[in-house]
């Protein structure tokens, strides 16, 4: 066992050495001035996900008990029902497809008993190419599943499955680890897949001393992820392993036609680096078909609008419409679930046996207007305009000038009265509203009062005169912002994510504590710690809240001026240090201002003629305290 453990550890670390060396060199260079302007957009642009991916995934419908008939039957429904033409193009198989890794050449083998088209007559080699060719001929795309470690999640958590990998210890090691480029070449070049979801169980549940490892004779892997402790998680190592996959995907897909889904459940501070490595990254653990679990996964992504945008999306997990609290007997909850995912630009991945889907559910997935919110080309995730434990109001800027999506949401179990104003939508005067479920037309004159039933939401498209008719507040266009650095030094769990009763266990301990980091991250229209933006007593309803020692990149092509009122936020924990606010245009300093706690907001304004990328930098001028220093870009806006 010791020999096997040492070998496993070597396999675990060796593939990442080259990437780690590169990362160290980059870090050393950046350490000269980590806030130096880049003069260009540095947000990830690899892959093919200009809007959130849509499609179907086998897991929530079948877990590991998948087969070709189920998948192809679902694909046929996507085509025949018209869902494909609405954007549901990805057909993704999850855990359960594999038979083993052939030890003679380490090639992955398909379980041909459940995917018979993969069997090559007269050969012991299997291939998914006939399967993906069929999907492609139907106008669909194909997705596959793997793990970043040596073993997959089912090999620890689904031990009664009939589709677990078979064979020796080495043959059952079906994850990417130690075979990244070989597997990616196989999946994309040879087999023709378009999408890969990469889980992370192989990095956290197969420690050498784990009972599961000893009982099933797996190779032990020193855990890199501790889901209950960010301090015990090796963040650089986890990122490096996922970066290795990203590099392999780029090599195997020179045309960039692929999607890379990182499934590390919000661990390893993926909030801060997922946007630079993959096209989407899970922000929480698995969703289950319970209302409170849905709230938990939703909350993990709903306040992180500034970290997502075209090509890179927050992923609160797949849709669970059709099951449990979201089945055909709970259509209010099902519509709310779908509306929430659409508003925050979550991937829309159906997880239901579509061959048996009742019309009531099909109508939810096929709501063209709700899909349009999700697929809007601007890529702006909805931002909270009102926030409480009971009621929330989200507003999402659409690419059509003067149009916004608005969602009123009752999270609780009793009716709730909600009042909407034009100011919350960042509009003035009368606002025309269209209910995107009932199609009812309304007019917002001053105030609109709505009573929401328990768990109900109302979704509107709002049209009217914008508060800034010749521009946009930055908080209205989060998809045009890249948080290059957010000033966080030590990742902290986010305490405002809903804490549900653990769906996998009893109430025999102290409960599930906050674990998903992001507390203190950049926020639109709120401080990093969820307070009202305020400088020296003056509140701002629009702006960006962030910590000092941060840098934002903003796409500014077509705008002629930048304006803001800046200062140290009243909520800051650091009352001592001064900061300097700097505005760069394509790498050139345009203007700056200094500020201290208790000082009135300082106006910043600069010409942006011919500037494509604006960079907003905040620096401590002389750091004397290690407490977080919260700052505000109040009323920050781009103008024509």
GUVEXMAR-390406 format. One line per 2 residues: number of its first residue (from 0); their letters; for each residue x, y, z of C-alpha. Coordinates in Angstrom, 1 decimal. Layout:
N
NUM = a = X,Y,Z ~ ...
***
This chain:
640
0 = xx = 0.0,0.0,0.0 ~ 2.8,2.5,0.8
2 = xx = 4.3,1.8,-2.6 ~ 1.0,2.4,-4.3
4 = xx = 0.4,5.5,-2.3 ~ 3.8,7.0,-3.3
6 = xx = 3.1,6.1,-6.9 ~ -0.3,7.7,-6.8
8 = xx = 1.1,10.9,-5.2 ~ 3.7,11.0,-8.0
10 = xx = 1.0,10.6,-10.6 ~ -1.0,13.3,-8.9
12 = xx = 1.7,15.9,-8.9 ~ 3.7,15.2,-12.0
14 = xx = 1.3,16.4,-14.7 ~ 0.9,19.7,-13.0
16 = xx = 4.7,20.5,-12.7 ~ 5.0,22.3,-16.0
18 = xx = 1.9,24.3,-15.4 ~ 3.0,25.1,-11.8
20 = xx = 6.4,26.3,-13.1 ~ 4.6,28.6,-15.6
22 = xx = 2.3,29.9,-12.9 ~ 5.2,30.6,-10.6
24 = xx = 7.0,32.5,-13.3 ~ 3.9,34.5,-14.0
26 = xx = 3.4,35.2,-10.3 ~ 7.0,36.3,-9.8
28 = xx = 6.6,38.7,-12.7 ~ 3.3,40.0,-11.4
30 = xx = 4.7,40.4,-7.9 ~ 6.7,43.4,-9.1
32 = xx = 3.4,45.3,-9.3 ~ 0.3,42.9,-9.2
34 = xx = -2.0,45.8,-9.9 ~ -0.2,47.1,-13.0
36 = xx = -2.6,47.7,-15.8 ~ -2.7,45.0,-18.5
38 = xx = -3.7,47.4,-21.2 ~ -6.0,44.6,-22.6
40 = xx = -8.8,42.3,-21.7 ~ -7.4,39.3,-19.7
42 = xx = -10.6,37.5,-19.0 ~ -10.7,34.0,-20.5
44 = xx = -12.1,33.7,-24.0 ~ -11.3,30.0,-24.8
46 = xx = -14.0,27.6,-25.7 ~ -17.3,28.2,-27.3
48 = xx = -19.8,29.6,-24.8 ~ -20.8,33.1,-25.8
50 = xx = -24.1,32.5,-24.0 ~ -24.8,29.9,-21.2
52 = xx = -24.9,26.4,-22.6 ~ -28.3,24.7,-22.9
54 = xx = -29.2,21.1,-23.2 ~ -29.7,17.9,-21.2
56 = xx = -27.6,15.9,-18.8 ~ -28.3,12.3,-17.8
58 = xx = -27.4,12.5,-14.1 ~ -30.6,13.9,-12.5
60 = xx = -32.7,11.6,-14.6 ~ -30.8,8.4,-14.4
62 = xx = -27.7,8.8,-12.2 ~ -25.3,6.1,-13.4
64 = xx = -28.0,3.8,-14.9 ~ -27.8,5.3,-18.3
66 = xx = -27.9,3.5,-21.7 ~ -27.9,4.4,-25.3
68 = xx = -31.7,4.0,-25.7 ~ -32.4,6.5,-22.9
70 = xx = -30.0,9.0,-24.3 ~ -31.0,8.7,-27.9
72 = xx = -34.7,8.7,-26.9 ~ -34.1,12.0,-25.1
74 = xx = -32.3,13.4,-28.1 ~ -35.2,12.5,-30.3
76 = xx = -37.6,14.4,-28.0 ~ -35.3,17.4,-28.0
78 = xx = -35.6,17.5,-31.8 ~ -39.2,16.6,-32.3
80 = xx = -40.5,18.9,-29.5 ~ -38.7,21.9,-30.8
82 = xx = -36.5,22.3,-27.7 ~ -33.4,21.8,-29.9
84 = xx = -34.4,24.8,-32.0 ~ -34.9,26.9,-28.8
86 = xx = -31.2,26.3,-27.9 ~ -31.2,22.9,-26.1
88 = xx = -28.4,21.5,-28.2 ~ -26.0,19.7,-25.8
90 = xx = -26.8,16.0,-24.9 ~ -24.4,15.2,-22.1
92 = xx = -23.8,11.7,-20.6 ~ -22.6,11.8,-17.0
94 = xx = -21.0,9.2,-14.7 ~ -21.6,5.5,-15.6
96 = xx = -20.5,5.3,-19.3 ~ -17.1,3.7,-18.7
98 = xx = -16.1,0.1,-18.5 ~ -12.4,0.4,-17.7
100 = xx = -9.0,1.9,-18.7 ~ -7.2,-0.7,-20.8
102 = xx = -3.8,-1.3,-19.2 ~ -2.0,-2.2,-22.4
104 = xx = -2.2,1.3,-23.7 ~ -4.3,3.2,-21.1
106 = xx = -7.1,3.8,-23.6 ~ -10.5,4.3,-22.0
108 = xx = -13.1,1.6,-22.9 ~ -16.8,2.3,-23.3
110 = xx = -19.3,-0.1,-21.6 ~ -20.7,-1.5,-24.8
112 = xx = -23.4,-3.5,-23.0 ~ -25.2,-0.2,-22.5
114 = xx = -23.8,1.7,-25.5 ~ -23.9,-1.0,-28.2
116 = xx = -23.0,1.4,-31.0 ~ -19.6,1.8,-29.4
118 = xx = -18.7,-1.8,-30.1 ~ -16.3,-2.3,-33.0
120 = xx = -16.9,-5.6,-34.7 ~ -13.9,-8.0,-34.5
122 = xx = -12.0,-5.7,-32.1 ~ -11.6,-5.3,-28.4
124 = xx = -11.5,-1.5,-28.8 ~ -14.7,0.6,-28.4
126 = xx = -15.5,4.0,-29.8 ~ -18.1,6.6,-29.1
128 = xx = -17.7,8.0,-32.6 ~ -20.9,6.4,-34.0
130 = xx = -22.8,7.8,-31.0 ~ -21.6,11.3,-31.4
132 = xx = -22.0,11.1,-35.2 ~ -25.7,10.3,-34.7
134 = xx = -26.2,13.2,-32.3 ~ -24.4,15.6,-34.7
136 = xx = -26.6,14.3,-37.6 ~ -29.6,15.4,-35.5
138 = xx = -28.3,18.9,-35.1 ~ -27.2,18.3,-31.6
140 = xx = -23.9,18.3,-29.7 ~ -22.4,15.7,-27.4
142 = xx = -21.0,16.0,-23.9 ~ -19.0,13.5,-21.8
144 = xx = -18.0,13.2,-18.2 ~ -14.8,12.6,-16.3
146 = xx = -13.0,13.3,-13.1 ~ -9.9,15.4,-12.4
148 = xx = -8.5,12.7,-10.2 ~ -7.9,9.0,-10.6
150 = xx = -11.4,7.7,-9.6 ~ -14.9,9.0,-10.1
152 = xx = -17.6,10.0,-7.7 ~ -19.7,6.9,-8.3
154 = xx = -16.8,4.7,-7.1 ~ -17.2,6.2,-3.7
156 = xx = -20.9,7.3,-3.5 ~ -22.9,5.0,-5.8
158 = xx = -21.5,1.6,-4.9 ~ -24.8,-0.3,-5.7
160 = xx = -24.6,0.9,-9.3 ~ -24.5,-1.8,-12.0
162 = xx = -22.2,0.5,-14.1 ~ -19.2,1.0,-11.9
164 = xx = -15.8,0.6,-13.7 ~ -14.5,-3.0,-13.6
166 = xx = -11.2,-4.8,-13.4 ~ -8.0,-4.3,-11.5
168 = xx = -7.1,-1.3,-9.5 ~ -5.4,0.3,-12.5
170 = xx = -8.3,-0.6,-14.9 ~ -10.8,1.1,-12.5
172 = xx = -8.8,4.3,-12.4 ~ -10.9,6.0,-15.1
174 = xx = -10.4,9.7,-14.2 ~ -8.2,12.1,-16.2
176 = xx = -5.3,12.1,-13.8 ~ -2.1,11.0,-15.3
178 = xx = -3.8,10.7,-18.8 ~ -5.1,14.2,-19.4
180 = xx = -3.8,14.8,-22.9 ~ -4.4,11.2,-24.0
182 = xx = -8.0,11.2,-22.7 ~ -8.8,14.7,-24.1
184 = xx = -7.5,13.7,-27.5 ~ -9.6,10.5,-27.4
186 = xx = -12.8,12.3,-26.3 ~ -12.6,15.2,-28.7
188 = xx = -10.4,14.2,-31.6 ~ -11.3,10.5,-31.9
190 = xx = -14.7,10.3,-30.5 ~ -16.0,13.8,-31.5
192 = xx = -17.4,15.2,-28.2 ~ -18.0,18.9,-27.9
194 = xx = -18.3,19.3,-24.1 ~ -16.7,17.9,-21.0
196 = xx = -17.8,18.1,-17.4 ~ -14.9,17.3,-15.0
198 = xx = -15.7,16.3,-11.5 ~ -13.3,16.5,-8.5
200 = xx = -14.2,13.6,-6.2 ~ -10.8,12.1,-7.1
202 = xx = -9.1,14.9,-5.2 ~ -11.0,14.7,-1.9
204 = xx = -12.4,11.3,-1.0 ~ -9.7,8.8,-1.9
206 = xx = -7.1,9.6,0.8 ~ -4.7,6.7,1.5
208 = xx = -6.3,6.1,4.9 ~ -9.9,6.3,3.7
210 = xx = -12.1,3.2,4.4 ~ -13.3,3.2,0.8
212 = xx = -9.8,3.0,-0.5 ~ -8.9,0.1,1.6
214 = xx = -12.1,-1.8,1.0 ~ -12.2,-1.5,-2.7
216 = xx = -8.4,-1.5,-3.2 ~ -8.2,1.9,-5.0
218 = xx = -5.0,3.8,-5.3 ~ -4.9,6.4,-2.5
220 = xx = -4.5,10.1,-3.4 ~ -3.5,12.7,-0.8
222 = xx = -6.6,14.9,-0.6 ~ -6.1,18.3,-2.2
224 = xx = -9.7,19.5,-1.4 ~ -11.3,19.7,2.0
226 = xx = -14.9,20.8,1.3 ~ -15.3,21.9,5.0
228 = xx = -12.1,23.9,5.2 ~ -10.7,26.3,2.7
230 = xx = -7.5,26.5,4.8 ~ -6.9,22.8,4.3
232 = xx = -7.5,23.0,0.5 ~ -4.5,23.3,-1.8
234 = xx = -5.9,25.9,-4.1 ~ -2.9,26.3,-6.4
236 = xx = -2.7,22.6,-6.9 ~ -6.4,22.2,-7.7
238 = xx = -6.3,25.1,-10.2 ~ -3.1,23.8,-11.8
240 = xx = -4.8,20.4,-12.5 ~ -7.8,22.0,-14.1
242 = xx = -5.5,24.3,-16.1 ~ -3.8,21.2,-17.4
244 = xx = -7.2,20.1,-18.8 ~ -7.9,23.6,-20.2
246 = xx = -4.5,23.5,-22.0 ~ -5.2,20.0,-23.4
248 = xx = -8.6,21.1,-24.7 ~ -7.1,24.1,-26.5
250 = xx = -4.5,21.7,-28.1 ~ -7.1,19.2,-29.2
252 = xx = -9.6,21.8,-30.4 ~ -7.6,24.5,-32.3
254 = xx = -10.9,25.9,-33.6 ~ -12.0,26.5,-30.0
256 = xx = -15.3,24.6,-30.5 ~ -15.6,23.1,-27.0
258 = xx = -17.1,23.7,-23.6 ~ -15.2,23.0,-20.3
260 = xx = -17.3,22.6,-17.2 ~ -15.5,22.6,-13.9
262 = xx = -17.3,20.6,-11.2 ~ -15.4,21.4,-8.0
264 = xx = -18.6,22.3,-6.1 ~ -17.5,25.8,-5.2
266 = xx = -14.5,24.5,-3.4 ~ -10.8,25.5,-3.8
268 = xx = -11.8,29.2,-4.2 ~ -13.0,28.4,-7.7
270 = xx = -14.9,31.7,-7.7 ~ -11.6,33.6,-8.1
272 = xx = -10.1,31.5,-10.9 ~ -12.8,29.5,-12.7
274 = xx = -13.4,32.3,-15.1 ~ -9.8,32.1,-16.2
276 = xx = -9.7,28.4,-16.7 ~ -13.1,27.0,-17.8
278 = xx = -16.4,28.1,-19.4 ~ -18.5,27.3,-16.4
280 = xx = -17.7,26.3,-12.8 ~ -20.0,24.9,-10.1
282 = xx = -20.5,27.4,-7.3 ~ -22.0,24.8,-4.8
284 = xx = -22.4,21.2,-4.0 ~ -25.0,19.1,-5.9
286 = xx = -28.5,20.3,-6.2 ~ -31.3,18.0,-5.0
288 = xx = -35.1,18.3,-5.7 ~ -35.8,20.1,-2.5
290 = xx = -36.8,23.8,-2.3 ~ -34.2,24.7,0.4
292 = xx = -31.4,23.0,-1.5 ~ -32.4,24.9,-4.6
294 = xx = -32.1,28.1,-2.5 ~ -28.7,27.1,-1.4
296 = xx = -27.3,26.4,-4.8 ~ -28.9,29.6,-6.2
298 = xx = -27.5,31.8,-3.5 ~ -24.0,30.5,-4.2
300 = xx = -24.1,32.2,-7.6 ~ -26.7,34.9,-7.4
302 = xx = -24.4,37.6,-5.9 ~ -21.4,36.9,-8.1
304 = xx = -22.6,38.8,-11.3 ~ -19.2,40.5,-11.7
306 = xx = -17.4,37.2,-12.1 ~ -19.4,35.9,-15.0
308 = xx = -20.0,37.0,-18.6 ~ -19.7,35.8,-22.2
310 = xx = -17.6,32.7,-22.3 ~ -17.5,32.1,-18.6
312 = xx = -20.6,31.4,-16.4 ~ -21.5,30.8,-12.8
314 = xx = -23.0,27.3,-12.5 ~ -25.4,26.6,-9.5
316 = xx = -25.8,23.0,-11.0 ~ -28.3,21.5,-13.4
318 = xx = -32.1,22.0,-13.4 ~ -34.1,19.6,-11.3
320 = xx = -37.5,20.5,-12.8 ~ -39.7,17.4,-13.0
322 = xx = -38.6,16.0,-9.6 ~ -39.6,16.4,-6.0
324 = xx = -40.5,20.0,-5.1 ~ -40.3,20.9,-8.8
326 = xx = -42.5,18.2,-10.4 ~ -45.8,18.6,-12.3
328 = xx = -47.7,18.9,-9.0 ~ -45.5,21.9,-8.0
330 = xx = -45.6,24.1,-11.1 ~ -45.1,27.4,-9.1
332 = xx = -41.8,26.1,-7.7 ~ -40.8,24.7,-11.1
334 = xx = -41.4,28.0,-12.9 ~ -39.6,29.8,-10.2
336 = xx = -36.6,27.5,-10.4 ~ -36.4,28.0,-14.2
338 = xx = -36.8,31.8,-13.9 ~ -34.1,32.1,-11.3
340 = xx = -31.6,30.1,-13.4 ~ -32.5,32.2,-16.5
342 = xx = -32.0,35.5,-14.7 ~ -28.5,34.7,-13.3
344 = xx = -27.3,33.2,-16.7 ~ -27.0,29.7,-15.3
346 = xx = -26.5,26.9,-17.8 ~ -30.0,25.5,-18.6
348 = xx = -29.4,21.7,-18.4 ~ -32.6,19.7,-18.2
350 = xx = -32.3,16.7,-15.9 ~ -35.5,14.7,-16.6
352 = xx = -36.5,11.7,-18.7 ~ -37.9,13.7,-21.6
354 = xx = -39.5,10.6,-23.0 ~ -42.0,10.7,-20.2
356 = xx = -42.3,14.5,-19.7 ~ -45.9,15.8,-19.2
358 = xx = -47.0,18.9,-21.2 ~ -46.9,21.1,-18.1
360 = xx = -43.2,20.6,-17.8 ~ -42.5,20.9,-21.5
362 = xx = -44.2,24.3,-21.5 ~ -41.8,25.5,-18.8
364 = xx = -38.6,24.4,-20.6 ~ -40.1,25.9,-23.9
366 = xx = -40.9,29.4,-22.6 ~ -39.1,31.4,-25.3
368 = xx = -39.2,34.6,-23.4 ~ -37.6,33.2,-20.3
370 = xx = -35.0,31.5,-22.5 ~ -34.4,34.8,-24.2
372 = xx = -33.4,36.4,-20.9 ~ -30.8,33.6,-20.3
374 = xx = -29.4,33.7,-23.8 ~ -29.2,37.5,-24.2
376 = xx = -26.0,38.3,-26.1 ~ -25.0,41.0,-23.5
378 = xx = -24.2,38.2,-21.0 ~ -25.2,40.5,-18.0
380 = xx = -26.1,38.4,-15.0 ~ -29.0,39.9,-13.0
382 = xx = -28.1,42.1,-10.0 ~ -30.0,42.4,-6.8
384 = xx = -32.1,45.6,-6.5 ~ -33.7,44.5,-3.2
386 = xx = -32.5,41.8,-0.9 ~ -33.9,40.0,2.2
388 = xx = -34.3,36.5,3.5 ~ -38.0,36.7,2.5
390 = xx = -38.2,38.7,-0.8 ~ -35.7,39.5,-3.5
392 = xx = -35.8,41.7,-6.6 ~ -33.4,41.0,-9.4
394 = xx = -32.8,43.2,-12.5 ~ -31.0,42.1,-15.6
396 = xx = -29.8,44.4,-18.4 ~ -30.6,43.2,-21.9
398 = xx = -28.8,44.0,-25.0 ~ -31.8,45.8,-26.5
400 = xx = -31.5,49.4,-25.6 ~ -34.0,50.3,-22.9
402 = xx = -35.0,46.7,-22.0 ~ -34.5,44.8,-18.8
404 = xx = -35.6,41.6,-17.2 ~ -37.1,42.0,-13.7
406 = xx = -37.8,39.2,-11.3 ~ -39.8,39.5,-8.0
408 = xx = -39.2,36.5,-5.8 ~ -40.9,35.2,-2.7
410 = xx = -38.5,32.8,-1.0 ~ -40.8,31.9,1.9
412 = xx = -43.9,29.9,2.9 ~ -46.3,32.8,3.4
414 = xx = -47.7,35.4,0.9 ~ -45.5,38.4,0.5
416 = xx = -46.3,41.9,-0.6 ~ -43.7,43.3,-3.0
418 = xx = -43.4,46.9,-4.3 ~ -41.4,47.7,-7.4
420 = xx = -40.3,51.2,-8.4 ~ -38.7,52.6,-11.6
422 = xx = -35.6,53.5,-9.6 ~ -35.0,49.9,-8.7
424 = xx = -34.9,49.1,-12.5 ~ -32.7,52.2,-13.0
426 = xx = -35.4,53.8,-15.2 ~ -37.4,57.1,-14.9
428 = xx = -41.0,57.8,-15.7 ~ -43.5,55.2,-16.7
430 = xx = -42.2,51.7,-17.4 ~ -44.0,49.2,-19.6
432 = xx = -44.0,45.7,-18.1 ~ -44.8,42.4,-19.8
434 = xx = -45.2,39.3,-17.6 ~ -43.2,36.7,-19.4
436 = xx = -45.3,33.8,-18.1 ~ -48.8,35.1,-18.3
438 = xx = -48.0,37.7,-21.1 ~ -50.1,40.3,-19.1
440 = xx = -49.1,43.9,-19.9 ~ -48.8,46.3,-17.0
442 = xx = -47.5,49.9,-16.5 ~ -45.2,50.8,-13.6
444 = xx = -46.3,54.3,-12.6 ~ -44.4,55.3,-9.5
446 = xx = -45.0,52.0,-7.7 ~ -46.3,48.6,-8.6
448 = xx = -47.5,46.5,-5.7 ~ -47.7,42.8,-6.2
450 = xx = -48.7,40.0,-3.8 ~ -46.6,36.9,-4.3
452 = xx = -47.9,33.5,-3.1 ~ -45.4,31.2,-1.3
454 = xx = -42.4,30.3,-3.5 ~ -43.9,32.3,-6.3
456 = xx = -41.9,34.6,-8.7 ~ -43.1,37.1,-11.3
458 = xx = -40.8,37.8,-14.3 ~ -41.2,40.9,-16.4
460 = xx = -39.6,42.5,-19.4 ~ -39.3,46.2,-18.6
462 = xx = -39.1,48.9,-21.3 ~ -38.7,52.6,-20.5
464 = xx = -36.4,55.5,-20.3 ~ -33.1,54.7,-18.6
466 = xx = -31.7,56.8,-15.8 ~ -28.6,57.2,-18.0
468 = xx = -30.0,57.5,-21.5 ~ -26.6,58.2,-22.9
470 = xx = -24.7,55.5,-21.2 ~ -24.8,52.8,-18.5
472 = xx = -23.9,52.4,-14.9 ~ -21.2,49.7,-14.5
474 = xx = -23.4,47.8,-12.2 ~ -25.9,47.5,-15.1
476 = xx = -23.4,45.8,-17.4 ~ -21.5,43.2,-15.3
478 = xx = -20.9,41.0,-18.4 ~ -18.6,43.8,-19.6
480 = xx = -16.4,43.7,-16.5 ~ -13.6,41.3,-15.6
482 = xx = -12.5,41.2,-12.0 ~ -8.8,40.7,-12.5
484 = xx = -8.1,41.2,-8.8 ~ -10.7,41.6,-6.1
486 = xx = -8.3,42.4,-3.2 ~ -9.2,39.3,-1.2
488 = xx = -6.1,38.0,0.6 ~ -7.6,35.1,2.5
490 = xx = -10.8,33.4,1.0 ~ -13.7,33.3,3.4
492 = xx = -16.9,31.2,3.4 ~ -20.0,33.2,2.3
494 = xx = -22.4,33.4,5.3 ~ -25.4,34.7,3.3
496 = xx = -25.8,31.5,1.3 ~ -28.9,29.7,2.5
498 = xx = -28.1,26.9,4.9 ~ -30.4,24.0,4.3
500 = xx = -30.9,20.9,6.4 ~ -28.3,18.5,4.9
502 = xx = -30.2,16.4,2.4 ~ -27.7,13.5,2.8
504 = xx = -27.7,13.2,6.6 ~ -29.7,13.5,9.8
506 = xx = -29.6,16.4,12.3 ~ -27.1,14.6,14.5
508 = xx = -24.4,17.3,14.5 ~ -24.1,21.1,14.5
510 = xx = -25.4,21.6,11.0 ~ -23.8,22.4,7.7
512 = xx = -21.7,25.5,8.1 ~ -20.9,28.0,5.3
514 = xx = -18.2,26.5,3.1 ~ -18.3,28.3,-0.3
516 = xx = -15.8,31.1,-0.5 ~ -16.6,34.5,-2.0
518 = xx = -17.3,36.6,1.1 ~ -15.6,40.0,0.4
520 = xx = -15.7,39.6,-3.4 ~ -16.6,42.4,-5.8
522 = xx = -20.3,43.3,-5.8 ~ -22.6,45.3,-8.0
524 = xx = -24.7,47.9,-6.1 ~ -23.5,46.6,-2.7
526 = xx = -20.3,46.5,-0.7 ~ -18.1,43.4,-0.6
528 = xx = -19.8,42.4,2.7 ~ -23.4,43.0,1.5
530 = xx = -24.0,46.5,2.9 ~ -25.4,49.6,1.2
532 = xx = -22.7,51.6,-0.7 ~ -22.0,54.7,1.3
534 = xx = -19.2,57.2,1.4 ~ -19.1,59.7,4.4
536 = xx = -22.8,59.2,5.0 ~ -23.8,59.6,1.3
538 = xx = -25.5,56.4,0.0 ~ -25.2,55.3,-3.6
540 = xx = -27.9,53.1,-5.3 ~ -25.5,52.4,-8.2
542 = xx = -21.9,51.5,-8.0 ~ -19.3,48.8,-7.5
544 = xx = -18.2,47.7,-4.1 ~ -14.7,46.1,-3.8
546 = xx = -11.7,45.8,-1.6 ~ -8.6,47.9,-1.9
548 = xx = -5.7,46.4,-3.9 ~ -8.0,45.5,-6.7
550 = xx = -8.2,45.9,-10.5 ~ -11.2,45.8,-12.7
552 = xx = -11.2,45.6,-16.5 ~ -14.1,47.2,-18.3
554 = xx = -15.0,47.0,-22.0 ~ -15.4,50.6,-23.0
556 = xx = -15.3,50.5,-26.8 ~ -17.9,53.0,-28.1
558 = xx = -18.1,55.1,-25.0 ~ -16.5,58.6,-24.7
560 = xx = -16.4,59.3,-20.9 ~ -16.0,57.5,-17.6
562 = xx = -17.4,59.1,-14.4 ~ -17.6,58.1,-10.8
564 = xx = -17.6,59.3,-7.2 ~ -15.1,57.4,-5.2
566 = xx = -14.0,56.9,-1.6 ~ -13.5,54.6,1.3
568 = xx = -16.9,52.9,2.1 ~ -18.4,53.6,5.5
570 = xx = -18.6,49.8,6.1 ~ -14.9,49.3,5.9
572 = xx = -13.2,47.4,8.7 ~ -9.9,49.3,8.1
574 = xx = -10.4,52.9,9.2 ~ -6.7,53.9,9.1
576 = xx = -5.3,53.5,5.6 ~ -5.6,55.8,2.7
578 = xx = -6.1,54.6,-0.9 ~ -5.5,56.0,-4.4
580 = xx = -8.1,55.4,-7.1 ~ -6.7,55.2,-10.6
582 = xx = -8.4,55.0,-14.0 ~ -6.3,53.6,-16.9
584 = xx = -7.3,53.6,-20.6 ~ -5.6,50.8,-22.7
586 = xx = -2.8,50.8,-20.1 ~ -2.3,54.6,-19.8
588 = xx = -3.1,56.5,-16.6 ~ -6.0,58.9,-17.3
590 = xx = -6.8,60.2,-13.8 ~ -6.6,59.4,-10.1
592 = xx = -7.7,60.6,-6.7 ~ -6.8,59.8,-3.1
594 = xx = -9.3,59.0,-0.3 ~ -9.5,58.2,3.4
596 = xx = -12.2,57.0,5.7 ~ -14.6,59.8,6.6
598 = xx = -13.6,61.9,3.6 ~ -16.4,63.0,1.2
600 = xx = -16.6,61.2,-2.2 ~ -14.1,62.4,-4.7
602 = xx = -15.3,63.0,-8.3 ~ -13.4,61.2,-11.1
604 = xx = -14.1,61.9,-14.7 ~ -12.0,61.3,-17.8
606 = xx = -12.2,61.3,-21.6 ~ -12.2,57.8,-23.2
608 = xx = -11.7,58.8,-26.8 ~ -10.5,55.7,-28.7
610 = xx = -10.1,53.7,-25.5 ~ -11.2,50.1,-25.7
612 = xx = -10.4,48.8,-22.1 ~ -10.7,50.9,-19.0
614 = xx = -9.0,49.6,-15.9 ~ -10.1,50.7,-12.4
616 = xx = -7.4,50.2,-9.8 ~ -7.5,50.9,-6.1
618 = xx = -4.2,50.8,-4.1 ~ -3.4,51.1,-0.4
620 = xx = -1.0,54.1,-0.3 ~ 0.8,52.9,2.9
622 = xx = -0.7,49.8,4.4 ~ -0.6,49.9,8.2
624 = xx = -3.6,47.6,9.0 ~ -4.3,44.1,7.7
626 = xx = -8.0,44.6,8.1 ~ -10.0,44.6,4.8
628 = xx = -10.4,48.0,3.3 ~ -13.8,48.4,1.5
630 = xx = -14.0,51.0,-1.2 ~ -16.8,52.3,-3.5
632 = xx = -16.9,53.3,-7.1 ~ -20.1,55.3,-6.6
634 = xx = -22.3,56.0,-9.6 ~ -19.5,54.6,-11.8
636 = xx = -20.7,54.9,-15.4 ~ -19.6,54.9,-19.0
638 = xx = -21.2,57.6,-21.2 ~ -21.5,58.2,-24.9
***
